[in-house]
Amino acid sequence: MSEIAKLREEICVISKSLYDRGLTGGSSGNISARASDGTIVMTPTGSSLGFLDPARISHLSQDLKLISGDAPTKEIPLHTAFYDTRAGTGAVVHLHSTYSVALSMLPQVDPDDALPPLTPYAIMRLGKVKLLPFFLPGDPEMGEAVRALKGKYTAVLLANHGPVVAGPDLWAATNAMEELEETAKLAVLTQAMSPKHLTKAQISALITRFGAPK
């Protein structure tokens, strides 16, 4: 199996799992991966992540021309912004997952550190999460907003829209995305309870021992 065929199959497996577990619904969300030759495979525009056909996954050249498959998602600028500014990015996952969207709408959220330090794995897999303002879906300005971060963040929350996570490969990006959603769920469910956050000392110890995205 060629690398492109393998990436297409992996996208379909991951997408169906995310869809079946309610992490994105309808025809929302999009996923991409970059091959070793610099070309990109990406979910097609208007497609449901629960019902993808590997042969129809978009395959784009390095200059983003369609090589095969259906027309790609309109969120191309969002994905390419991570590939172009964050070294080592091999995949990008964007969902409309419920609790992450809910968190993005809360007025008390710190735009420079949107995900509260509630669990160790969120810190280890995501680091700080940047909250970006609302953009119309498909607006190239979303990509420009990510580019302006200069690769500082591995994940962003688009206000009233959803999370976007970059990772070294499809599985790492997906695992980090799921960690973001689960931590957002904890944050939303416990916001009125004044939950205890991890302390600065605990966060420092985690990063020292296990590392965190840089």
N, C-alpha and C positions, 0 to 999 in steps of 0.2 A: 504494500500500500504506500502510495506517495505521501509526502509530508502534507500536501494540501488536502488530500483525501482524508488523512488522519485528523487534521484540524477540523475539517467539516464534520466528521463523525463525532468528535468530542464536543463541538458546539451543540450539535443536536441532542446528545445525551445530557449534557449539563442543562440546556435550555428546558428540556422536558421535565427534568427533576425540579427546577425552579418553578416552572409553571404548575406542575402537579401539586406542589406544596404551598401554592398560593402566594408565592413571593413576587409574582407579577402576573397581571391578568389581561384578558383580551388580546389585543395586538400591541401591547406596550412592552417596552424594554428592548435592548439590543446588545449584542455581544460581538466582539471582534478578536482576532488573533493575528499576530504578525509572523510570517514564515521566515526561515533563515535567509531567503533571497530578498527579503525586504518587501515582498508583496503581502497583501492583507486579505484575510477572509473575514466576512462580516454577514450578520443576519440581514435578510432582504427587507426592503421597505414594506410596511403594512402587514408583516407576517406575525403570526402568533408563535411565541416561543414553545408552546406545547405541541405544535404540529409542523415541524420543519422537515424538509426533505434535503438530505445532504447535497444532492446534485444541484439544488437551487440556491445554496448558500453563495453569496456574492464573492467572487475572487477578483481583487483589484490589483493593478500594477503599482509600482512604486510611485508613479505620478497620478494614481487614483483613477485610471481608466479601467472600465469593466472588461475583464478577460473572459469570464464565464459565469454562469449562474444568473439569477434575477438581479434587478436594480437594487443597490444597497440602501440601507437606512439613511434617512435624511440627516441623521446625527453624525455624519462623517467628520465634520470639523471638531466635534467634541472628542472623538476617539483619536484622531490624528494629533490633536494638541498634546495628549499624553505621550504618544509615541515620539513626538518631535522634541519634547522638553524634559522627559523623565527617562534617564538612562536605564537600560535593562528592562523596559516595559515590553512584554511579549503578549499581553492580552488586556482588554478593557471590558468591564461589565457595567452596564447601566440598567437599572430596574426602576420600577415605580412602587417599590415595596412599602406597605402601609405605614409601619411605625417610623421608618426613616423619613417619609414624607411628613408624617405628623410632627416629628421632632423639628423639621425644617420650618414649621410654621409657628413655633412657640416663641413668644417675644423675648424670653430670657436667655435664649441660646447665644453663646459667645460665637461670633462669626469666625474667629480665628481658631477656635477649638470647640467645635459644635458637639462633639461626642463626650459626655462626661466620663471621667475615669472610674468606671464601676467594676470592670473585670480586667484581669491581666491579659487575656488574649486579644482584646480590642487594642490595647496598647502595643502588644507584640506584632500584630498583623497589620495595623492601620496607622499607628502614630496619631498625630493630630489630624482632624478632619475639618476642612475649610467649608464654611457656609457661603455660597454664592447667591447673588440676588436672583429674582425671577426673570427668566427669558422666555420668549415664545418658543414652542417646540421647533427644533430645526434651525433656530436663529444662529448664524455663524458667530455672533457675539459670545455665545457660550464657549466656543473654542478659544476665542480671544481672551476671555476671562481666565480660562485654564492656563493659557500660554503666559499670561501676566504673572502667574504664580511661579514661573521659572523652575518647575519641577520640584518645588518644596514639599508638596503634598502628594501622597499616594491615593487619596480619596477626597472627594468633594460631595457636598450636599447641594443640589440645585433647589432653591426655595420653591415650595409648593409644586414640586416636580418629582424629584427622586435622587438617589445616590448614584455616584459613578466611582468605580474603583479600578485602579490599574495594578497589575501584578506581573511577575516574571513569566508566568504561563497561565493557561486557562484555569487550571485547578487552584492555583494559588490566589488568583484574582477572585474566583468564585468563593473560596473559603473565607477570604477577607470580607467580601460582600456580605456573606451570611453572618459573620461576626458583627459587622456594622449594624445589620438589621436587628439582631438579637439584643445588642447593647442599646440601640434606639428604643426597642420595646421595653427594656428594663427602665430606661430613663423616663419614658412616657407614663408607664404604669406606676412608678414610684415618685413622680415629681412632687406630689402633694404630701409626701411622707418624710421629706428631708432625709433621703438616704445617705449613708456614710460613703464618701468617695475614698478611693485609694489615696494615701497621703503622698506628698512629694518624695519622701524617703522610700516608700514602697515602689513608686513608679521608677525612681532612680535605680533601685535594686533590680527591678525587672529588666530594665534596659541594659544594665551592666551584665546580667547573667544571660539573657536571651536575645538581646538586641531589639531593634524596632526599625521600621522603614525610615530612610533618611532622604 
